[in-house]
């Protein structure tokens, strides 16, 4: 009987040394709302595109991004950055806790474009990367590109 308990204990110790917990990207998903209207909800499988017409943007318009994953962090700082193709940060939003909505003002994006309109007008690529990251020492996700924002 003692031998069986010993081997069972040894089996579980060996099994636990091979197991490694990790998050799976296909379980991560995000939602984006334009003002209060949900415009996209999807898993992070490939980077998608969302188009917004510049002439339709009002000063009070905003994007609300919610990012979820299988191992949420309730106290960590979460950020959404909007970057141009030269990886310059145009604007950012922040919140506390995974899944908490992060609001980005579209007028801040337009203001950044108005400061450098020649960049936007001369650029063949009018895409801006929407990137999610966390200040969490346990999360190995780094930066995740959620989608490309195209301003037309």
C-alpha positions in Angstrom: 0.0 0.0 0.0 2.8 2.4 0.9 4.5 1.6 -2.5 1.3 2.6 -4.4 1.0 5.9 -2.5 4.7 6.6 -3.2 4.4 5.9 -6.9 1.2 7.9 -7.2 2.8 10.8 -5.4 5.9 10.5 -7.7 3.6 10.4 -10.8 1.8 13.6 -9.8 5.1 15.4 -9.1 6.5 14.4 -12.5 3.3 15.4 -14.2 3.3 18.8 -12.6 6.8 19.5 -13.7 5.9 19.1 -17.3 2.7 21.2 -17.2 3.0 24.9 -17.9 0.2 27.3 -17.7 0.0 29.9 -20.5 -2.6 32.0 -22.2 -3.8 31.1 -25.7 -4.2 33.9 -28.1 -7.2 32.4 -29.8 -9.1 32.8 -26.5 -8.4 36.6 -26.5 -11.0 38.8 -28.1 -11.9 42.5 -28.3 -14.9 44.7 -28.9 -15.0 48.1 -30.4 -17.8 50.6 -30.2 -18.0 53.9 -32.2 -19.8 56.2 -29.8 -22.2 53.8 -28.2 -22.7 51.5 -31.2 -20.9 48.1 -31.3 -19.1 48.0 -34.7 -16.9 44.9 -34.3 -16.4 42.0 -31.9 -13.9 39.3 -32.8 -11.2 36.9 -31.6 -7.6 37.9 -32.2 -6.8 35.6 -35.1 -5.7 38.2 -37.7 -5.5 41.9 -37.8 -8.7 43.4 -39.2 -9.5 46.8 -40.6 -12.1 49.3 -39.4 -12.8 52.3 -41.7 -14.1 55.7 -40.6 -14.8 58.6 -42.9 -13.1 61.8 -41.7 -15.9 64.1 -42.8 -18.4 62.2 -40.6 -16.4 62.6 -37.3 -17.8 65.0 -34.8 -15.8 66.6 -32.0 -17.6 64.4 -29.4 -17.1 61.1 -31.2 -15.0 58.4 -29.6 -13.9 54.7 -29.9 -14.4 52.4 -26.9 -12.1 49.4 -26.9 -12.6 46.4 -24.6 -10.0 43.6 -24.6 -10.7 40.3 -22.9 -8.5 37.2 -22.4 -8.7 33.9 -20.5 -6.6 35.1 -17.6 -7.8 38.6 -16.7 -6.0 41.0 -14.4 -8.2 43.1 -12.3 -5.7 45.6 -10.9 -3.2 46.1 -13.7 -2.9 49.2 -15.9 -4.2 48.6 -19.4 -3.4 50.8 -22.4 -4.6 51.3 -26.0 -2.2 53.2 -28.2 -2.9 54.5 -31.7 0.3 54.5 -33.8 1.0 55.7 -37.3 3.2 53.7 -39.7 6.4 55.3 -38.3 5.3 53.9 -34.9 4.7 57.3 -33.4 2.0 57.4 -30.8 -0.8 59.7 -31.9 -3.0 59.2 -28.7 -3.6 56.7 -26.0 -6.2 55.6 -23.5 -5.9 53.8 -20.3 -7.9 51.9 -17.7 -7.5 49.5 -14.8 -8.3 45.9 -15.3 -8.5 43.6 -18.3 -11.9 44.0 -20.0 -12.5 47.5 -18.7 -13.5 49.9 -21.5 -10.9 52.2 -22.8 -12.1 55.4 -24.5 -10.2 57.1 -27.3 -11.3 60.5 -28.5 -11.5 60.7 -32.3 -10.9 64.4 -32.2 -7.5 63.8 -30.7 -6.6 61.6 -33.7 -7.9 64.4 -36.0 -6.0 67.0 -34.1 -2.8 65.0 -34.5 -3.5 64.7 -38.2 -4.2 68.5 -38.5 -0.8 69.1 -36.9 0.8 67.1 -39.7 -1.7 67.1 -42.6 0.9 66.6 -45.2 1.8 63.3 -43.6 -1.8 62.0 -43.8 -2.5 63.4 -47.3 0.8 62.2 -48.8 0.7 58.8 -47.2 -0.5 56.0 -49.4 -1.3 54.0 -46.3 -3.8 55.8 -44.2 -3.8 53.1 -41.6 -3.2 53.6 -37.9 -2.5 50.6 -35.7 -4.6 50.1 -32.5 -2.4 48.4 -30.0 -3.2 46.9 -26.6 -0.8 46.4 -23.8 -0.7 46.0 -20.0 1.6 46.9 -17.2 1.5 43.4 -15.7 4.6 41.5 -14.8 2.8 38.1 -15.1 1.4 38.7 -18.6 3.7 37.7 -21.5 1.4 39.1 -24.1 3.5 42.2 -24.8 1.8 44.5 -27.4 -1.1 43.1 -29.4 -2.2 44.8 -32.6 -6.0 44.6 -32.3 -6.9 46.2 -35.6 -6.0 48.8 -38.2 -8.0 52.1 -38.3 -8.4 53.5 -41.8 -9.4 57.1 -42.1 -10.9 57.9 -45.4 
